[in-house]
Amino acid sequence: MNIQSNPSEIAAGLRAMGLSKSYASEIASGKRTPGYDLALRIEKAFDIPPRFWGERQKSAA
């Protein structure tokens, strides 16, 4: 999965990691930012670097 994937694909991947449906959806849509530990798990699973989430949050502000 790459960072250009649509939010529903990202949410499905996060759900496969064991996150709740609502939390996975909020992260995938950009409403929430994962903590650093979770961002590292996401990087290992999907090759999405932790900095992506911080940059995404900055661009939404």
N, C-alpha and C positions, 0 to 999 in steps of 0.2 A: 504494500500500500504506500502511495506517495502522498505528499502534503497537498497535492492538487485534487485528491479524491473528494467526492462529494460528502457532505456531512453524514448522510445515512450510512455510507460505507465505513466511515470512521467510527460512528456510533456502534455499528455491528461488531467491529473489531474490538472496541472497548468492552462491549457486552461479553464477548468471548473470553476476555481477560477476567471476568467476574464482577464488573461494575454493574450497579443497578441501571435499569433502563433510563430513569430520569437523569441520573448523574452523567451517564454516557452521552445522552442527548444534549445536555447542557454544555458539556465540554466540546462535543463535535460542532455545535452551532456557534460556539464562541461566547456563550453566556457566562461560562465559568472557566477558570484556568486550573489545570491540574497542579497539585503540589509537586515539588521537585522530585520526590521519590517516585511518584506515579509517572511523571514525565520521563524519568529514566527507564521505567518498565515499558512505557510506550515506545521509547527509542529502540530498546532491545527487540520488541515484538514487531514493530512496523517501520523502523528506520526513519522515524520522525524526530528530529533533534529537539531537545528541551528548549532551545532558544526560539523555536517556532512558536511556542505557546506565548512566550513573553512578547515577541514581536507582534503576534496577532492581537494580544491584549492592548498594546500600545496603539496599533492602527485603529482599533475600535473606539478608542477614547477621543 
